[in-house]
Structures are given as structure tokens and as C-alpha cells.
Amino acid sequence: MLRRGLPLSAPLAILFVAGGHYLGWATAFDVLIQITSPSSTSVPALAYVLSITGWLLVPGLVGAVTGYFVSNSVTSRRQTPLAKAFPPPGDANG
């Protein structure tokens, strides 16, 4: 996951660090998650880029991470034999 997710998350991290440096960390986070308007910051151009990036990429990153963990969970359950997962009623081993 890290090898495939790094190319997508690295530009977001770089942009967030730049936003934190020029706008302040709290303001950059608020702009990224759409709490604060980009036009009310000290560097609106950077804030607009951060805001649009947050609007487009953050849901995709969250969905990708969630999908990865759900896929791993489903794969591990598929390897469990059906008789062990659903023992017959009255079976002492289940």
C-alpha cells in the first residue's frame, strides 16, 4: 500500500507543508477540510490550491485506504474454511 499510495499522498503532503509554512498550520488544515474560506487567508492563491486539492484528493485517499483494509479483511475471511466459520448446530467444537 505504501509503495502505491506514496505518489498520490506525497504532493498533498508537500502542499500541506507549504500551506502550514505560509498560512499557519491550523489555517492550512481548516482550508484543506473546507472549514475556512481560502479568500480570508493571508495567501489566497495558495489557499485556493490547497482547498481544491483537499476537495478532490482527500476523499479519494480516504476511500483508497478504507478499500485496502476492507479488501484485506475479506481476503483473510475467504481463507477460513466454511465448516469452521459456520459450524453445524450442536457441534461442541464451534
DSSP file (Angstrom, degrees, kcal/mol; ACC not computed):
  #  RESIDUE AA STRUCTURE BP1 BP2  ACC     N-H-->O    O-->H-N    N-H-->O    O-->H-N    TCO  KAPPA ALPHA  PHI   PSI    X-CA   Y-CA   Z-CA
    1    1 A M     >        0   0    0      0, 0.0     4,-2.8     0, 0.0     5,-0.3   0.000 360.0 360.0 360.0 -41.7    0.0    0.0    0.0
    2    2 A L  H  >  +     0   0    0      1,-0.2     4,-1.7     2,-0.2     0, 0.0   0.896 360.0  52.0 -63.3 -39.1    2.8    2.4    0.9
    3    3 A R  H  4 S+     0   0    0      1,-0.2    -1,-0.2     2,-0.2     0, 0.0   0.863 117.8  37.3 -66.3 -35.7    4.5    1.9   -2.5
    4    4 A R  H  4 S+     0   0    0      1,-0.1     4,-0.3     2,-0.1    -2,-0.2   0.796 119.0  47.3 -86.4 -29.5    1.3    2.6   -4.4
    5    5 A G  H >X S+     0   0    0     -4,-2.8     4,-2.4     1,-0.2     3,-0.5   0.699  93.3  76.6 -86.3 -20.2   -0.1    5.4   -2.2
    6    6 A L  H 3X S+     0   0    0     -4,-1.7     4,-2.5    -5,-0.3    -1,-0.2   0.893  88.9  55.4 -62.1 -42.9    3.1    7.4   -1.9
    7    7 A P  H 34 S+     0   0    0      0, 0.0    -1,-0.2     0, 0.0    -2,-0.1   0.827 115.4  40.4 -61.6 -28.1    3.0    9.0   -5.3
    8    8 A L  H <> S+     0   0    0     -3,-0.5     4,-0.7    -4,-0.3    -2,-0.2   0.855 119.7  42.2 -85.6 -37.6   -0.5   10.4   -4.6
    9    9 A S  H  X S+     0   0    0     -4,-2.4     4,-2.4     1,-0.2     5,-0.2   0.744 101.1  69.7 -84.7 -22.1    0.0   11.4   -1.0
   10   10 A A  H  X S+     0   0    0     -4,-2.5     4,-2.6    -5,-0.2     5,-0.2   0.937  99.5  46.9 -63.4 -47.8    3.4   13.0   -1.4
   11   11 A P  H  > S+     0   0    0      0, 0.0     4,-2.5     0, 0.0    -1,-0.2   0.893 112.9  51.0 -61.8 -36.2    2.2   16.0   -3.4
   12   12 A L  H  X S+     0   0    0     -4,-0.7     4,-2.4     2,-0.2    -2,-0.2   0.915 110.9  48.3 -64.4 -41.9   -0.6   16.5   -0.9
   13   13 A A  H  X S+     0   0    0     -4,-2.4     4,-2.4     2,-0.2    -1,-0.2   0.909 112.1  48.8 -64.5 -42.0    1.9   16.4    2.0
   14   14 A I  H  X S+     0   0    0     -4,-2.6     4,-2.3     2,-0.2    -2,-0.2   0.918 112.8  47.8 -64.1 -43.2    4.2   18.9    0.2
   15   15 A L  H  X S+     0   0    0     -4,-2.5     4,-2.5    -5,-0.2    -2,-0.2   0.892 111.9  49.9 -65.2 -39.0    1.3   21.3   -0.5
   16   16 A F  H  X S+     0   0    0     -4,-2.4     4,-2.8     2,-0.2    -2,-0.2   0.892 109.9  50.4 -67.2 -38.8    0.1   21.0    3.1
   17   17 A V  H  X S+     0   0    0     -4,-2.4     4,-2.1     2,-0.2    -2,-0.2   0.913 111.6  48.4 -64.6 -41.7    3.6   21.7    4.5
   18   18 A A  H  X S+     0   0    0     -4,-2.3     4,-2.4     2,-0.2     5,-0.3   0.917 112.8  48.7 -63.1 -42.1    3.8   24.8    2.2
   19   19 A G  H  X>S+     0   0    0     -4,-2.5     4,-3.0     1,-0.2     5,-0.8   0.901 110.5  50.8 -63.3 -40.7    0.4   25.9    3.4
   20   20 A G  H  X5S+     0   0    0     -4,-2.8     4,-0.8     3,-0.2     5,-0.2   0.873 111.8  48.3 -63.5 -36.7    1.4   25.3    7.0
   21   21 A H  H  <5S+     0   0    0     -4,-2.1    -2,-0.2    -5,-0.2    -1,-0.2   0.926 123.8  28.7 -69.6 -45.5    4.5   27.4    6.5
   22   22 A Y  H  <5S+     0   0    0     -4,-2.4    -2,-0.2    -5,-0.1    -3,-0.2   0.792 134.5  27.4 -89.8 -29.5    2.8   30.4    4.7
   23   23 A L  H  <5S-     0   0    0     -4,-3.0    -3,-0.2    -5,-0.3     4,-0.2   0.669 112.4-100.4-105.1 -20.7   -0.7   30.3    6.2
   24   24 A G     X< -     0   0    0     -4,-0.8     4,-2.7    -5,-0.8     5,-0.2   0.003  32.7 -95.0 101.0 144.3   -0.1   28.7    9.6
   25   25 A W  H  > S+     0   0    0     -5,-0.2     4,-2.2     1,-0.2     5,-0.2   0.899 122.1  47.1 -64.3 -43.5   -0.8   25.0   10.4
   26   26 A A  H  > S+     0   0    0      2,-0.2     4,-2.4     1,-0.2    -1,-0.2   0.911 114.9  46.5 -66.0 -41.7   -4.3   25.5   11.8
   27   27 A T  H  > S+     0   0    0      2,-0.2     4,-2.5    -4,-0.2     5,-0.2   0.909 111.1  52.1 -67.0 -41.8   -5.4   27.7    9.0
   28   28 A A  H  X S+     0   0    0     -4,-2.7     4,-2.3     1,-0.2    -2,-0.2   0.910 112.1  46.4 -61.2 -41.9   -3.9   25.3    6.4
   29   29 A F  H  X S+     0   0    0     -4,-2.2     4,-2.1    -5,-0.2    -2,-0.2   0.924 112.0  50.5 -65.7 -43.9   -5.8   22.4    7.9
   30   30 A D  H  <>S+     0   0    0     -4,-2.4     5,-3.2     1,-0.2     6,-1.2   0.877 113.0  46.1 -62.8 -37.6   -9.0   24.4    8.1
   31   31 A V  H ><5S+     0   0    0     -4,-2.5     3,-1.2     3,-0.2    -1,-0.2   0.897 109.7  55.2 -70.0 -39.7   -8.7   25.3    4.4
   32   32 A L  H 3<5S+     0   0    0     -4,-2.3    -2,-0.2     1,-0.3    -1,-0.2   0.875 114.2  39.0 -61.7 -38.9   -7.8   21.7    3.5
   33   33 A I  T 3<5S-     0   0    0     -4,-2.1    -1,-0.3    -5,-0.1    -2,-0.2   0.194 117.9-109.4-101.6  17.7  -11.0   20.3    5.1
   34   34 A Q  T < 5S+     0   0    0     -3,-1.2    -3,-0.2     2,-0.2    -4,-0.1   0.750  84.5 118.5  69.4  29.4  -13.2   23.3    3.9
   35   35 A I  S   <S+     0   0    0     -5,-3.2     2,-0.4    -6,-0.2    -4,-0.2   0.862  73.3  44.1 -86.9 -42.1  -13.8   24.9    7.3
   36   36 A T  S    S-     0   0    0     -6,-1.2    -2,-0.2    -9,-0.2    -1,-0.2  -0.827  89.2-116.0-106.6 141.4  -12.1   28.3    6.4
   37   37 A S    >   -     0   0    0     -2,-0.4     3,-1.3     1,-0.1    -6,-0.1  -0.544  17.3-136.3 -72.0 135.6  -12.6   30.1    3.1
   38   38 A P  G >  S+     0   0    0      0, 0.0     3,-1.3     0, 0.0     9,-0.2   0.808 101.5  63.0 -62.6 -28.8   -9.4   30.4    1.1
   39   39 A S  G 3  S+     0   0    0      1,-0.3     6,-0.1     8,-0.1    -2,-0.0   0.669  94.9  60.8 -72.8 -14.2  -10.2   34.1    0.3
   40   40 A S  G <  S+     0   0    0     -3,-1.3    -1,-0.3     4,-0.1     2,-0.2   0.239  89.5  93.1 -96.4  15.6   -9.9   35.0    4.0
   41   41 A T  S <  S-     0   0    0     -3,-1.3   -18,-0.1     1,-0.1     6,-0.0  -0.496  86.5-110.7-101.7 173.8   -6.3   33.9    4.4
   42   42 A S  S    S+     0   0    0      1,-0.3   -19,-0.1    -2,-0.2    -1,-0.1   0.768 114.7  33.6 -76.1 -25.5   -3.0   35.8    4.0
   43   43 A V  S  > S+     0   0    0      1,-0.1     4,-2.1    -5,-0.1    -1,-0.3  -0.754  70.2 176.4-128.6  83.8   -2.1   34.0    0.8
   44   44 A P  H  > S+     0   0    0      0, 0.0     4,-2.8     0, 0.0     5,-0.2   0.825  75.2  58.9 -62.8 -33.2   -5.3   33.3   -1.1
   45   45 A A  H  > S+     0   0    0      1,-0.2     4,-1.8     2,-0.2     5,-0.1   0.946 111.3  41.0 -62.6 -46.9   -3.7   31.8   -4.2
   46   46 A L  H  > S+     0   0    0     -3,-0.2     4,-2.4     1,-0.2    -1,-0.2   0.886 114.4  53.8 -65.7 -38.5   -2.0   29.0   -2.2
   47   47 A A  H  X S+     0   0    0     -4,-2.1     4,-2.6    -9,-0.2    -2,-0.2   0.879 106.6  51.3 -65.6 -37.9   -5.1   28.6   -0.1
   48   48 A Y  H  X S+     0   0    0     -4,-2.8     4,-2.7     2,-0.2     5,-0.2   0.915 110.9  48.0 -65.2 -41.7   -7.3   28.1   -3.2
   49   49 A V  H  X S+     0   0    0     -4,-1.8     4,-2.3    -5,-0.2    -2,-0.2   0.922 114.1  47.4 -63.3 -43.1   -4.9   25.4   -4.5
   50   50 A L  H  X S+     0   0    0     -4,-2.4     4,-2.4     2,-0.2    -2,-0.2   0.892 112.7  49.5 -63.8 -40.7   -4.9   23.7   -1.0
   51   51 A S  H  X S+     0   0    0     -4,-2.6     4,-2.3     2,-0.2    -2,-0.2   0.930 112.9  45.1 -66.0 -46.4   -8.7   23.9   -0.8
   52   52 A I  H  X S+     0   0    0     -4,-2.7     4,-2.1     2,-0.2     5,-0.2   0.896 113.1  51.6 -65.7 -39.5   -9.3   22.4   -4.3
   53   53 A T  H  X>S+     0   0    0     -4,-2.3     4,-3.3    -5,-0.2     5,-0.7   0.920 110.9  48.0 -62.1 -43.7   -6.7   19.7   -3.6
   54   54 A G  H  X5S+     0   0    0     -4,-2.4     4,-0.7     1,-0.2    -2,-0.2   0.885 111.1  51.0 -63.1 -38.6   -8.5   18.9   -0.4
   55   55 A W  H  <5S+     0   0    0     -4,-2.3    -1,-0.2    -5,-0.2    -2,-0.2   0.853 122.2  31.2 -68.1 -34.7  -11.8   18.8   -2.1
   56   56 A L  H  X5S+     0   0    0     -4,-2.1     4,-0.6    -5,-0.1    -2,-0.2   0.889 127.5  31.5 -91.3 -44.2  -10.6   16.4   -4.8
   57   57 A L  H  X5S+     0   0    0     -4,-3.3     4,-2.7    -5,-0.2     5,-0.2   0.847 103.6  66.0 -91.3 -35.8   -7.9   14.3   -3.2
   58   58 A V  H  X<S+     0   0    0     -5,-0.7     4,-2.5    -4,-0.7     5,-0.2   0.917 103.4  47.3 -60.2 -46.1   -8.8   13.8    0.4
   59   59 A P  H  > S+     0   0    0      0, 0.0     4,-2.4     0, 0.0    -1,-0.2   0.889 113.3  50.8 -61.5 -35.1  -12.0   11.7   -0.3
   60   60 A G  H  X S+     0   0    0     -4,-0.6     4,-2.3     2,-0.2    -2,-0.2   0.905 110.9  47.3 -66.6 -41.3  -10.0    9.6   -2.8
   61   61 A L  H  X S+     0   0    0     -4,-2.7     4,-2.4     2,-0.2     5,-0.2   0.919 113.1  48.3 -65.8 -43.5   -7.2    8.9   -0.3
   62   62 A V  H  X S+     0   0    0     -4,-2.5     4,-2.4    -5,-0.2    -2,-0.2   0.916 113.1  48.5 -62.8 -42.7   -9.7    8.0    2.5
   63   63 A G  H  X S+     0   0    0     -4,-2.4     4,-2.6    -5,-0.2    -1,-0.2   0.884 110.9  50.7 -64.3 -39.0  -11.6    5.7    0.1
   64   64 A A  H  X S+     0   0    0     -4,-2.3     4,-2.0     2,-0.2    -2,-0.2   0.921 112.2  45.6 -66.4 -43.9   -8.4    4.1   -1.1
   65   65 A V  H  X S+     0   0    0     -4,-2.4     4,-2.1     2,-0.2    -2,-0.2   0.924 114.7  48.3 -65.6 -43.8   -7.2    3.4    2.5
   66   66 A T  H  X S+     0   0    0     -4,-2.4     4,-2.5    -5,-0.2     5,-0.2   0.926 111.4  50.2 -61.8 -45.1  -10.6    2.1    3.5
   67   67 A G  H  X S+     0   0    0     -4,-2.6     4,-2.4     1,-0.2    -1,-0.2   0.868 108.1  53.9 -61.4 -37.4  -10.8   -0.1    0.4
   68   68 A Y  H  X S+     0   0    0     -4,-2.0     4,-2.2     2,-0.2    -1,-0.2   0.938 111.9  43.2 -62.0 -47.6   -7.4   -1.6    1.2
   69   69 A F  H  X S+     0   0    0     -4,-2.1     4,-2.0     2,-0.2    -2,-0.2   0.875 114.3  49.7 -70.4 -36.6   -8.3   -2.5    4.7
   70   70 A V  H  X S+     0   0    0     -4,-2.5     4,-2.6     2,-0.2     5,-0.2   0.915 110.6  51.4 -65.4 -42.2  -11.7   -3.9    3.7
   71   71 A S  H  X S+     0   0    0     -4,-2.4     4,-2.5    -5,-0.2    -2,-0.2   0.913 110.0  48.7 -61.5 -43.5  -10.0   -6.0    0.9
   72   72 A N  H  X S+     0   0    0     -4,-2.2     4,-2.2     2,-0.2    -1,-0.2   0.897 111.6  50.0 -63.6 -39.6   -7.5   -7.4    3.4
   73   73 A S  H  X S+     0   0    0     -4,-2.0     4,-1.6     2,-0.2    -2,-0.2   0.922 112.4  46.3 -65.1 -44.2  -10.3   -8.3    5.8
   74   74 A V  H  X S+     0   0    0     -4,-2.6     4,-1.7     1,-0.2    -2,-0.2   0.901 111.7  52.2 -65.3 -41.1  -12.4  -10.0    3.1
   75   75 A T  H  X S+     0   0    0     -4,-2.5     4,-0.9     1,-0.2    -1,-0.2   0.904 108.7  49.8 -63.2 -41.7   -9.3  -11.9    1.8
   76   76 A S  H  < S+     0   0    0     -4,-2.2     3,-0.3     1,-0.2     4,-0.3   0.853 111.1  49.8 -67.6 -32.5   -8.5  -13.2    5.3
   77   77 A R  H >< S+     0   0    0     -4,-1.6     3,-1.0     1,-0.2    -1,-0.2   0.791 102.7  60.8 -76.3 -26.7  -12.0  -14.4    5.8
   78   78 A R  H 3< S+     0   0    0     -4,-1.7    -1,-0.2     1,-0.2    -2,-0.2   0.763  98.3  58.9 -68.7 -23.5  -12.1  -16.2    2.5
   79   79 A Q  T 3< S+     0   0    0     -4,-0.9    -1,-0.2    -3,-0.3    -2,-0.2   0.585  84.8  95.7 -82.3  -9.9   -9.2  -18.4    3.6
   80   80 A T  S <  S-     0   0    0     -3,-1.0     5,-0.1    -4,-0.3    -3,-0.0  -0.691  86.3-113.5 -80.8 127.5  -11.3  -19.7    6.6
   81   81 A P    >>  -     0   0    0      0, 0.0     4,-2.1     0, 0.0     3,-0.5  -0.302  19.6-124.9 -60.2 145.3  -12.9  -23.0    5.8
   82   82 A L  H 3> S+     0   0    0      1,-0.2     4,-2.6     2,-0.2    -2,-0.0   0.858 109.2  56.3 -61.3 -37.8  -16.7  -22.8    5.6
   83   83 A A  H 34 S+     0   0    0      1,-0.2    -1,-0.2     2,-0.2    -3,-0.0   0.827 110.1  45.5 -66.0 -30.8  -17.2  -25.5    8.2
   84   84 A K  H <4 S+     0   0    0     -3,-0.5    -2,-0.2     1,-0.1    -1,-0.2   0.859 114.0  47.8 -79.2 -36.0  -15.1  -23.6   10.7
   85   85 A A  H  < S+     0   0    0     -4,-2.1    -2,-0.2     1,-0.3    -3,-0.2   0.882 128.2  23.9 -71.6 -37.3  -16.8  -20.3   10.0
   86   86 A F  S  < S-     0   0    0     -4,-2.6    -1,-0.3    -5,-0.2    -2,-0.1  -0.722  81.8-168.8-129.6  81.2  -20.3  -21.8   10.3
   87   87 A P        -     0   0    0      0, 0.0     3,-0.1     0, 0.0    -3,-0.1  -0.340  34.6 -95.0 -68.8 152.4  -20.2  -25.0   12.4
   88   88 A P    >   -     0   0    0      0, 0.0     3,-1.7     0, 0.0     6,-0.2  -0.306  53.2 -86.1 -63.1 151.9  -23.3  -27.2   12.4
   89   89 A P  T 3  S+     0   0    0      0, 0.0     3,-0.1     0, 0.0    -3,-0.0  -0.327 115.3  21.4 -60.3 137.9  -25.8  -26.6   15.3
   90   90 A G  T 3  S+     0   0    0      1,-0.3     2,-0.4    -3,-0.1     3,-0.0   0.489  84.0 145.1  83.8   3.4  -24.9  -28.6   18.4
   91   91 A D    X   -     0   0    0     -3,-1.7     3,-0.8     1,-0.1    -1,-0.3  -0.635  41.5-153.1 -76.8 126.0  -21.2  -29.0   17.4
   92   92 A A  T 3  S+     0   0    0     -2,-0.4    -1,-0.1     1,-0.2    -2,-0.0   0.719  90.8  59.5 -72.7 -21.7  -19.0  -28.9   20.5
   93   93 A N  T 3         0   0    0      1,-0.2    -1,-0.2    -3,-0.0    -2,-0.0   0.670 360.0 360.0 -81.7 -16.2  -16.0  -27.7   18.6
   94   94 A G    <         0   0    0     -3,-0.8    -1,-0.2    -6,-0.2    -2,-0.2   0.433 360.0 360.0 -95.4 360.0  -17.7  -24.5   17.3
